[in-house]
Amino acid sequence: MTQVETLPKHIAIIMDGNGRWAKARGLPRFKGHQEGAESVSVITEECARRKIQQLTLYAFSTENWKRPKR
């Protein structure tokens, strides 16, 4: 018997925590963003491979504008 795989047509991902990820590892913030970008690449390729029709990435919140300047 073959197994039928049910996949969604649309996947949405809220990208958050790259800076915290880097900080927890003693790395500069931009390293967290580099890792996040690599994850986006992997996810995008996998969605294409599996024929997911839509991928939404939420990468910036309006709350980020309210953060104190460094």
PyMOL Python script that loads the backbone (N, CA, C, O; Angstrom):
from pymol import cmd

cmd.read_pdbstr("""\
ATOM      1  N   MET A   1       0.849  -1.173   0.000  1.00  0.00           N
ATOM      2  CA  MET A   1       0.000   0.000   0.000  1.00  0.00           C
ATOM      3  C   MET A   1       0.898   1.241   0.000  1.00  0.00           C
ATOM      4  O   MET A   1       1.908   1.285   0.702  1.00  0.00           O
ATOM      5  N   THR A   2       0.526   2.228  -0.781  1.00  0.00           N
ATOM      6  CA  THR A   2       1.293   3.477  -0.797  1.00  0.00           C
ATOM      7  C   THR A   2       0.696   4.456   0.195  1.00  0.00           C
ATOM      8  O   THR A   2      -0.509   4.456   0.450  1.00  0.00           O
ATOM      9  N   GLN A   3       1.552   5.279   0.741  1.00  0.00           N
ATOM     10  CA  GLN A   3       1.115   6.289   1.708  1.00  0.00           C
ATOM     11  C   GLN A   3       0.881   7.600   0.966  1.00  0.00           C
ATOM     12  O   GLN A   3       1.737   8.051   0.205  1.00  0.00           O
ATOM     13  N   VAL A   4      -0.277   8.205   1.190  1.00  0.00           N
ATOM     14  CA  VAL A   4      -0.600   9.483   0.576  1.00  0.00           C
ATOM     15  C   VAL A   4      -0.183  10.591   1.532  1.00  0.00           C
ATOM     16  O   VAL A   4      -0.531  10.573   2.713  1.00  0.00           O
ATOM     17  N   GLU A   5       0.562  11.548   1.009  1.00  0.00           N
ATOM     18  CA  GLU A   5       1.038  12.660   1.817  1.00  0.00           C
ATOM     19  C   GLU A   5       0.181  13.885   1.515  1.00  0.00           C
ATOM     20  O   GLU A   5       0.091  14.317   0.366  1.00  0.00           O
ATOM     21  N   THR A   6      -0.440  14.437   2.537  1.00  0.00           N
ATOM     22  CA  THR A   6      -1.242  15.640   2.370  1.00  0.00           C
ATOM     23  C   THR A   6      -0.398  16.842   2.755  1.00  0.00           C
ATOM     24  O   THR A   6       0.092  16.937   3.880  1.00  0.00           O
ATOM     25  N   LEU A   7      -0.234  17.750   1.818  1.00  0.00           N
ATOM     26  CA  LEU A   7       0.574  18.940   2.053  1.00  0.00           C
ATOM     27  C   LEU A   7      -0.293  20.186   1.920  1.00  0.00           C
ATOM     28  O   LEU A   7      -1.248  20.199   1.145  1.00  0.00           O
ATOM     29  N   PRO A   8       0.033  21.222   2.665  1.00  0.00           N
ATOM     30  CA  PRO A   8      -0.730  22.468   2.542  1.00  0.00           C
ATOM     31  C   PRO A   8      -0.388  23.174   1.227  1.00  0.00           C
ATOM     32  O   PRO A   8       0.668  22.942   0.638  1.00  0.00           O
ATOM     33  N   LYS A   9      -1.294  24.031   0.786  1.00  0.00           N
ATOM     34  CA  LYS A   9      -1.044  24.850  -0.400  1.00  0.00           C
ATOM     35  C   LYS A   9      -0.284  26.119  -0.032  1.00  0.00           C
ATOM     36  O   LYS A   9       0.412  26.705  -0.861  1.00  0.00           O
ATOM     37  N   HIS A  10      -0.430  26.534   1.228  1.00  0.00           N
ATOM     38  CA  HIS A  10       0.173  27.788   1.673  1.00  0.00           C
ATOM     39  C   HIS A  10       0.812  27.575   3.039  1.00  0.00           C
ATOM     40  O   HIS A  10       0.211  26.977   3.931  1.00  0.00           O
ATOM     41  N   ILE A  11       2.030  28.067   3.191  1.00  0.00           N
ATOM     42  CA  ILE A  11       2.722  28.042   4.477  1.00  0.00           C
ATOM     43  C   ILE A  11       3.142  29.470   4.798  1.00  0.00           C
ATOM     44  O   ILE A  11       3.692  30.162   3.941  1.00  0.00           O
ATOM     45  N   ALA A  12       2.889  29.912   6.020  1.00  0.00           N
ATOM     46  CA  ALA A  12       3.318  31.230   6.484  1.00  0.00           C
ATOM     47  C   ALA A  12       4.249  31.043   7.677  1.00  0.00           C
ATOM     48  O   ALA A  12       3.973  30.245   8.573  1.00  0.00           O
ATOM     49  N   ILE A  13       5.340  31.779   7.679  1.00  0.00           N
ATOM     50  CA  ILE A  13       6.343  31.671   8.737  1.00  0.00           C
ATOM     51  C   ILE A  13       6.634  33.060   9.281  1.00  0.00           C
ATOM     52  O   ILE A  13       6.905  33.990   8.522  1.00  0.00           O
ATOM     53  N   ILE A  14       6.577  33.194  10.595  1.00  0.00           N
ATOM     54  CA  ILE A  14       6.967  34.435  11.259  1.00  0.00           C
ATOM     55  C   ILE A  14       8.418  34.266  11.684  1.00  0.00           C
ATOM     56  O   ILE A  14       8.735  33.455  12.554  1.00  0.00           O
ATOM     57  N   MET A  15       9.279  35.032  11.066  1.00  0.00           N
ATOM     58  CA  MET A  15      10.708  34.937  11.357  1.00  0.00           C
ATOM     59  C   MET A  15      11.015  35.838  12.545  1.00  0.00           C
ATOM     60  O   MET A  15      10.844  37.055  12.478  1.00  0.00           O
ATOM     61  N   ASP A  16      11.469  35.228  13.627  1.00  0.00           N
ATOM     62  CA  ASP A  16      11.734  35.997  14.838  1.00  0.00           C
ATOM     63  C   ASP A  16      12.825  35.303  15.635  1.00  0.00           C
ATOM     64  O   ASP A  16      12.916  34.075  15.640  1.00  0.00           O
ATOM     65  N   GLY A  17      13.637  36.079  16.294  1.00  0.00           N
ATOM     66  CA  GLY A  17      14.598  35.513  17.227  1.00  0.00           C
ATOM     67  C   GLY A  17      16.008  35.333  16.708  1.00  0.00           C
ATOM     68  O   GLY A  17      16.836  34.736  17.397  1.00  0.00           O
ATOM     69  N   ASN A  18      16.314  35.827  15.514  1.00  0.00           N
ATOM     70  CA  ASN A  18      17.676  35.661  14.996  1.00  0.00           C
ATOM     71  C   ASN A  18      18.707  36.356  15.876  1.00  0.00           C
ATOM     72  O   ASN A  18      19.779  35.810  16.138  1.00  0.00           O
ATOM     73  N   GLY A  19      18.379  37.558  16.328  1.00  0.00           N
ATOM     74  CA  GLY A  19      19.297  38.293  17.202  1.00  0.00           C
ATOM     75  C   GLY A  19      19.478  37.598  18.541  1.00  0.00           C
ATOM     76  O   GLY A  19      20.594  37.505  19.051  1.00  0.00           O
ATOM     77  N   ARG A  20      18.379  37.108  19.114  1.00  0.00           N
ATOM     78  CA  ARG A  20      18.463  36.387  20.394  1.00  0.00           C
ATOM     79  C   ARG A  20      19.249  35.087  20.233  1.00  0.00           C
ATOM     80  O   ARG A  20      20.024  34.708  21.112  1.00  0.00           O
ATOM     81  N   TRP A  21      19.044  34.411  19.104  1.00  0.00           N
ATOM     82  CA  TRP A  21      19.772  33.176  18.826  1.00  0.00           C
ATOM     83  C   TRP A  21      21.276  33.446  18.851  1.00  0.00           C
ATOM     84  O   TRP A  21      22.036  32.715  19.485  1.00  0.00           O
ATOM     85  N   ALA A  22      21.697  34.504  18.153  1.00  0.00           N
ATOM     86  CA  ALA A  22      23.123  34.845  18.104  1.00  0.00           C
ATOM     87  C   ALA A  22      23.642  35.231  19.488  1.00  0.00           C
ATOM     88  O   ALA A  22      24.713  34.784  19.900  1.00  0.00           O
ATOM     89  N   LYS A  23      22.893  36.051  20.196  1.00  0.00           N
ATOM     90  CA  LYS A  23      23.314  36.506  21.524  1.00  0.00           C
ATOM     91  C   LYS A  23      23.506  35.329  22.474  1.00  0.00           C
ATOM     92  O   LYS A  23      24.472  35.296  23.236  1.00  0.00           O
ATOM     93  N   ALA A  24      22.592  34.364  22.431  1.00  0.00           N
ATOM     94  CA  ALA A  24      22.676  33.193  23.306  1.00  0.00           C
ATOM     95  C   ALA A  24      23.931  32.363  23.026  1.00  0.00           C
ATOM     96  O   ALA A  24      24.384  31.602  23.880  1.00  0.00           O
ATOM     97  N   ARG A  25      24.486  32.518  21.818  1.00  0.00           N
ATOM     98  CA  ARG A  25      25.679  31.771  21.438  1.00  0.00           C
ATOM     99  C   ARG A  25      26.941  32.627  21.463  1.00  0.00           C
ATOM    100  O   ARG A  25      28.010  32.187  21.040  1.00  0.00           O
ATOM    101  N   GLY A  26      26.805  33.860  21.967  1.00  0.00           N
ATOM    102  CA  GLY A  26      27.955  34.749  22.052  1.00  0.00           C
ATOM    103  C   GLY A  26      28.428  35.263  20.700  1.00  0.00           C
ATOM    104  O   GLY A  26      29.594  35.624  20.540  1.00  0.00           O
ATOM    105  N   LEU A  27      27.528  35.295  19.737  1.00  0.00           N
ATOM    106  CA  LEU A  27      27.866  35.739  18.385  1.00  0.00           C
ATOM    107  C   LEU A  27      27.318  37.136  18.133  1.00  0.00           C
ATOM    108  O   LEU A  27      26.380  37.560  18.808  1.00  0.00           O
ATOM    109  N   PRO A  28      27.890  37.856  17.172  1.00  0.00           N
ATOM    110  CA  PRO A  28      27.319  39.158  16.819  1.00  0.00           C
ATOM    111  C   PRO A  28      25.935  38.978  16.192  1.00  0.00           C
ATOM    112  O   PRO A  28      25.640  37.951  15.580  1.00  0.00           O
ATOM    113  N   ARG A  29      25.112  39.981  16.357  1.00  0.00           N
ATOM    114  CA  ARG A  29      23.723  39.934  15.894  1.00  0.00           C
ATOM    115  C   ARG A  29      23.609  39.567  14.408  1.00  0.00           C
ATOM    116  O   ARG A  29      22.724  38.805  14.020  1.00  0.00           O
ATOM    117  N   PHE A  30      24.503  40.109  13.589  1.00  0.00           N
ATOM    118  CA  PHE A  30      24.404  39.845  12.151  1.00  0.00           C
ATOM    119  C   PHE A  30      24.577  38.360  11.828  1.00  0.00           C
ATOM    120  O   PHE A  30      24.069  37.885  10.812  1.00  0.00           O
ATOM    121  N   LYS A  31      25.294  37.623  12.688  1.00  0.00           N
ATOM    122  CA  LYS A  31      25.437  36.181  12.464  1.00  0.00           C
ATOM    123  C   LYS A  31      24.087  35.479  12.592  1.00  0.00           C
ATOM    124  O   LYS A  31      23.801  34.527  11.865  1.00  0.00           O
ATOM    125  N   GLY A  32      23.269  35.953  13.514  1.00  0.00           N
ATOM    126  CA  GLY A  32      21.922  35.405  13.639  1.00  0.00           C
ATOM    127  C   GLY A  32      21.104  35.652  12.391  1.00  0.00           C
ATOM    128  O   GLY A  32      20.337  34.793  11.956  1.00  0.00           O
ATOM    129  N   HIS A  33      21.272  36.835  11.816  1.00  0.00           N
ATOM    130  CA  HIS A  33      20.543  37.152  10.590  1.00  0.00           C
ATOM    131  C   HIS A  33      21.072  36.341   9.407  1.00  0.00           C
ATOM    132  O   HIS A  33      20.305  35.967   8.519  1.00  0.00           O
ATOM    133  N   GLN A  34      22.364  36.071   9.391  1.00  0.00           N
ATOM    134  CA  GLN A  34      22.913  35.202   8.345  1.00  0.00           C
ATOM    135  C   GLN A  34      22.322  33.796   8.446  1.00  0.00           C
ATOM    136  O   GLN A  34      21.957  33.196   7.435  1.00  0.00           O
ATOM    137  N   GLU A  35      22.232  33.279   9.662  1.00  0.00           N
ATOM    138  CA  GLU A  35      21.640  31.948   9.858  1.00  0.00           C
ATOM    139  C   GLU A  35      20.169  31.946   9.448  1.00  0.00           C
ATOM    140  O   GLU A  35      19.684  30.991   8.843  1.00  0.00           O
ATOM    141  N   GLY A  36      19.465  33.031   9.787  1.00  0.00           N
ATOM    142  CA  GLY A  36      18.063  33.148   9.385  1.00  0.00           C
ATOM    143  C   GLY A  36      17.915  33.145   7.874  1.00  0.00           C
ATOM    144  O   GLY A  36      17.004  32.513   7.339  1.00  0.00           O
ATOM    145  N   ALA A  37      18.806  33.848   7.182  1.00  0.00           N
ATOM    146  CA  ALA A  37      18.768  33.883   5.716  1.00  0.00           C
ATOM    147  C   ALA A  37      19.036  32.497   5.133  1.00  0.00           C
ATOM    148  O   ALA A  37      18.412  32.101   4.148  1.00  0.00           O
ATOM    149  N   GLU A  38      19.956  31.770   5.737  1.00  0.00           N
ATOM    150  CA  GLU A  38      20.229  30.406   5.275  1.00  0.00           C
ATOM    151  C   GLU A  38      19.000  29.519   5.474  1.00  0.00           C
ATOM    152  O   GLU A  38      18.684  28.691   4.619  1.00  0.00           O
ATOM    153  N   SER A  39      18.312  29.691   6.596  1.00  0.00           N
ATOM    154  CA  SER A  39      17.088  28.921   6.846  1.00  0.00           C
ATOM    155  C   SER A  39      16.028  29.225   5.798  1.00  0.00           C
ATOM    156  O   SER A  39      15.327  28.324   5.337  1.00  0.00           O
ATOM    157  N   VAL A  40      15.913  30.499   5.420  1.00  0.00           N
ATOM    158  CA  VAL A  40      14.946  30.883   4.381  1.00  0.00           C
ATOM    159  C   VAL A  40      15.280  30.171   3.073  1.00  0.00           C
ATOM    160  O   VAL A  40      14.384  29.698   2.375  1.00  0.00           O
ATOM    161  N   SER A  41      16.550  30.098   2.746  1.00  0.00           N
ATOM    162  CA  SER A  41      16.964  29.410   1.523  1.00  0.00           C
ATOM    163  C   SER A  41      16.557  27.939   1.552  1.00  0.00           C
ATOM    164  O   SER A  41      16.014  27.418   0.577  1.00  0.00           O
ATOM    165  N   VAL A  42      16.820  27.282   2.664  1.00  0.00           N
ATOM    166  CA  VAL A  42      16.479  25.859   2.803  1.00  0.00           C
ATOM    167  C   VAL A  42      14.965  25.662   2.722  1.00  0.00           C
ATOM    168  O   VAL A  42      14.487  24.764   2.028  1.00  0.00           O
ATOM    169  N   ILE A  43      14.223  26.495   3.426  1.00  0.00           N
ATOM    170  CA  ILE A  43      12.759  26.381   3.439  1.00  0.00           C
ATOM    171  C   ILE A  43      12.182  26.624   2.052  1.00  0.00           C
ATOM    172  O   ILE A  43      11.285  25.903   1.616  1.00  0.00           O
ATOM    173  N   THR A  44      12.695  27.640   1.356  1.00  0.00           N
ATOM    174  CA  THR A  44      12.210  27.961   0.017  1.00  0.00           C
ATOM    175  C   THR A  44      12.441  26.798  -0.942  1.00  0.00           C
ATOM    176  O   THR A  44      11.551  26.428  -1.706  1.00  0.00           O
ATOM    177  N   GLU A  45      13.633  26.231  -0.896  1.00  0.00           N
ATOM    178  CA  GLU A  45      13.938  25.094  -1.764  1.00  0.00           C
ATOM    179  C   GLU A  45      13.046  23.893  -1.446  1.00  0.00           C
ATOM    180  O   GLU A  45      12.573  23.209  -2.354  1.00  0.00           O
ATOM    181  N   GLU A  46      12.823  23.642  -0.170  1.00  0.00           N
ATOM    182  CA  GLU A  46      11.990  22.496   0.216  1.00  0.00           C
ATOM    183  C   GLU A  46      10.540  22.705  -0.212  1.00  0.00           C
ATOM    184  O   GLU A  46       9.891  21.771  -0.684  1.00  0.00           O
ATOM    185  N   CYS A  47      10.033  23.916  -0.051  1.00  0.00           N
ATOM    186  CA  CYS A  47       8.663  24.201  -0.496  1.00  0.00           C
ATOM    187  C   CYS A  47       8.539  24.009  -2.005  1.00  0.00           C
ATOM    188  O   CYS A  47       7.549  23.451  -2.479  1.00  0.00           O
ATOM    189  N   ALA A  48       9.527  24.462  -2.757  1.00  0.00           N
ATOM    190  CA  ALA A  48       9.508  24.276  -4.212  1.00  0.00           C
ATOM    191  C   ALA A  48       9.558  22.787  -4.559  1.00  0.00           C
ATOM    192  O   ALA A  48       8.830  22.322  -5.436  1.00  0.00           O
ATOM    193  N   ARG A  49      10.409  22.058  -3.875  1.00  0.00           N
ATOM    194  CA  ARG A  49      10.533  20.617  -4.140  1.00  0.00           C
ATOM    195  C   ARG A  49       9.224  19.883  -3.890  1.00  0.00           C
ATOM    196  O   ARG A  49       8.867  18.956  -4.617  1.00  0.00           O
ATOM    197  N   ARG A  50       8.520  20.310  -2.857  1.00  0.00           N
ATOM    198  CA  ARG A  50       7.261  19.654  -2.494  1.00  0.00           C
ATOM    199  C   ARG A  50       6.046  20.283  -3.177  1.00  0.00           C
ATOM    200  O   ARG A  50       4.908  19.899  -2.905  1.00  0.00           O
ATOM    201  N   LYS A  51       6.290  21.242  -4.058  1.00  0.00           N
ATOM    202  CA  LYS A  51       5.225  21.889  -4.835  1.00  0.00           C
ATOM    203  C   LYS A  51       4.221  22.639  -3.954  1.00  0.00           C
ATOM    204  O   LYS A  51       3.028  22.673  -4.253  1.00  0.00           O
ATOM    205  N   ILE A  52       4.716  23.240  -2.866  1.00  0.00           N
ATOM    206  CA  ILE A  52       3.880  24.119  -2.049  1.00  0.00           C
ATOM    207  C   ILE A  52       3.624  25.366  -2.892  1.00  0.00           C
ATOM    208  O   ILE A  52       4.571  25.986  -3.375  1.00  0.00           O
ATOM    209  N   GLN A  53       2.365  25.739  -3.076  1.00  0.00           N
ATOM    210  CA  GLN A  53       2.021  26.813  -4.004  1.00  0.00           C
ATOM    211  C   GLN A  53       2.389  28.201  -3.489  1.00  0.00           C
ATOM    212  O   GLN A  53       2.776  29.067  -4.274  1.00  0.00           O
ATOM    213  N   GLN A  54       2.274  28.423  -2.188  1.00  0.00           N
ATOM    214  CA  GLN A  54       2.533  29.751  -1.634  1.00  0.00           C
ATOM    215  C   GLN A  54       3.343  29.648  -0.344  1.00  0.00           C
ATOM    216  O   GLN A  54       3.107  28.779   0.496  1.00  0.00           O
ATOM    217  N   LEU A  55       4.299  30.557  -0.215  1.00  0.00           N
ATOM    218  CA  LEU A  55       5.101  30.670   0.999  1.00  0.00           C
ATOM    219  C   LEU A  55       5.125  32.141   1.387  1.00  0.00           C
ATOM    220  O   LEU A  55       5.545  32.989   0.600  1.00  0.00           O
ATOM    221  N   THR A  56       4.677  32.441   2.595  1.00  0.00           N
ATOM    222  CA  THR A  56       4.696  33.808   3.103  1.00  0.00           C
ATOM    223  C   THR A  56       5.692  33.875   4.247  1.00  0.00           C
ATOM    224  O   THR A  56       5.647  33.063   5.171  1.00  0.00           O
ATOM    225  N   LEU A  57       6.590  34.848   4.180  1.00  0.00           N
ATOM    226  CA  LEU A  57       7.573  35.059   5.237  1.00  0.00           C
ATOM    227  C   LEU A  57       7.343  36.433   5.842  1.00  0.00           C
ATOM    228  O   LEU A  57       7.451  37.450   5.157  1.00  0.00           O
ATOM    229  N   TYR A  58       7.027  36.455   7.119  1.00  0.00           N
ATOM    230  CA  TYR A  58       6.888  37.717   7.849  1.00  0.00           C
ATOM    231  C   TYR A  58       8.241  37.985   8.496  1.00  0.00           C
ATOM    232  O   TYR A  58       8.634  37.310   9.448  1.00  0.00           O
ATOM    233  N   ALA A  59       8.942  38.977   7.965  1.00  0.00           N
ATOM    234  CA  ALA A  59      10.316  39.205   8.399  1.00  0.00           C
ATOM    235  C   ALA A  59      10.503  40.491   9.184  1.00  0.00           C
ATOM    236  O   ALA A  59      11.580  40.717   9.736  1.00  0.00           O
ATOM    237  N   PHE A  60       9.494  41.333   9.249  1.00  0.00           N
ATOM    238  CA  PHE A  60       9.654  42.612   9.933  1.00  0.00           C
ATOM    239  C   PHE A  60       8.323  43.016  10.540  1.00  0.00           C
ATOM    240  O   PHE A  60       7.285  42.978   9.879  1.00  0.00           O
ATOM    241  N   SER A  61       8.366  43.396  11.779  1.00  0.00           N
ATOM    242  CA  SER A  61       7.174  43.862  12.480  1.00  0.00           C
ATOM    243  C   SER A  61       7.239  45.376  12.608  1.00  0.00           C
ATOM    244  O   SER A  61       8.320  45.946  12.753  1.00  0.00           O
ATOM    245  N   THR A  62       6.093  46.020  12.554  1.00  0.00           N
ATOM    246  CA  THR A  62       6.072  47.470  12.763  1.00  0.00           C
ATOM    247  C   THR A  62       6.573  47.811  14.161  1.00  0.00           C
ATOM    248  O   THR A  62       7.009  48.937  14.403  1.00  0.00           O
ATOM    249  N   GLU A  63       6.517  46.854  15.081  1.00  0.00           N
ATOM    250  CA  GLU A  63       7.045  47.078  16.427  1.00  0.00           C
ATOM    251  C   GLU A  63       8.558  47.303  16.394  1.00  0.00           C
ATOM    252  O   GLU A  63       9.108  47.933  17.297  1.00  0.00           O
ATOM    253  N   ASN A  64       9.229  46.798  15.369  1.00  0.00           N
ATOM    254  CA  ASN A  64      10.678  47.001  15.249  1.00  0.00           C
ATOM    255  C   ASN A  64      11.023  48.477  15.100  1.00  0.00           C
ATOM    256  O   ASN A  64      12.104  48.896  15.512  1.00  0.00           O
ATOM    257  N   TRP A  65      10.137  49.265  14.524  1.00  0.00           N
ATOM    258  CA  TRP A  65      10.382  50.704  14.381  1.00  0.00           C
ATOM    259  C   TRP A  65      10.441  51.388  15.742  1.00  0.00           C
ATOM    260  O   TRP A  65      11.056  52.445  15.881  1.00  0.00           O
ATOM    261  N   LYS A  66       9.808  50.793  16.736  1.00  0.00           N
ATOM    262  CA  LYS A  66       9.718  51.401  18.069  1.00  0.00           C
ATOM    263  C   LYS A  66      10.903  51.049  18.966  1.00  0.00           C
ATOM    264  O   LYS A  66      11.006  51.565  20.079  1.00  0.00           O
ATOM    265  N   ARG A  67      11.772  50.200  18.510  1.00  0.00           N
ATOM    266  CA  ARG A  67      12.919  49.795  19.327  1.00  0.00           C
ATOM    267  C   ARG A  67      13.861  50.974  19.529  1.00  0.00           C
ATOM    268  O   ARG A  67      14.010  51.822  18.649  1.00  0.00           O
ATOM    269  N   PRO A  68      14.498  51.020  20.700  1.00  0.00           N
ATOM    270  CA  PRO A  68      15.454  52.112  20.935  1.00  0.00           C
ATOM    271  C   PRO A  68      16.658  51.991  20.002  1.00  0.00           C
ATOM    272  O   PRO A  68      17.084  50.891  19.651  1.00  0.00           O
ATOM    273  N   LYS A  69      17.191  53.134  19.614  1.00  0.00           N
ATOM    274  CA  LYS A  69      18.382  53.135  18.761  1.00  0.00           C
ATOM    275  C   LYS A  69      19.591  52.747  19.598  1.00  0.00           C
ATOM    276  O   LYS A  69      19.653  53.040  20.792  1.00  0.00           O
ATOM    277  N   ARG A  70      20.534  52.096  18.971  1.00  0.00           N
ATOM    278  CA  ARG A  70      21.739  51.634  19.680  1.00  0.00           C
ATOM    279  C   ARG A  70      22.909  52.512  19.375  1.00  0.00           C
ATOM    280  O   ARG A  70      24.006  52.276  19.882  1.00  0.00           O
TER     281      ARG A  70
END
""", "prot")
cmd.dss("prot")
cmd.show_as("cartoon", "prot")
cmd.util.cbc("prot")
cmd.orient("prot")
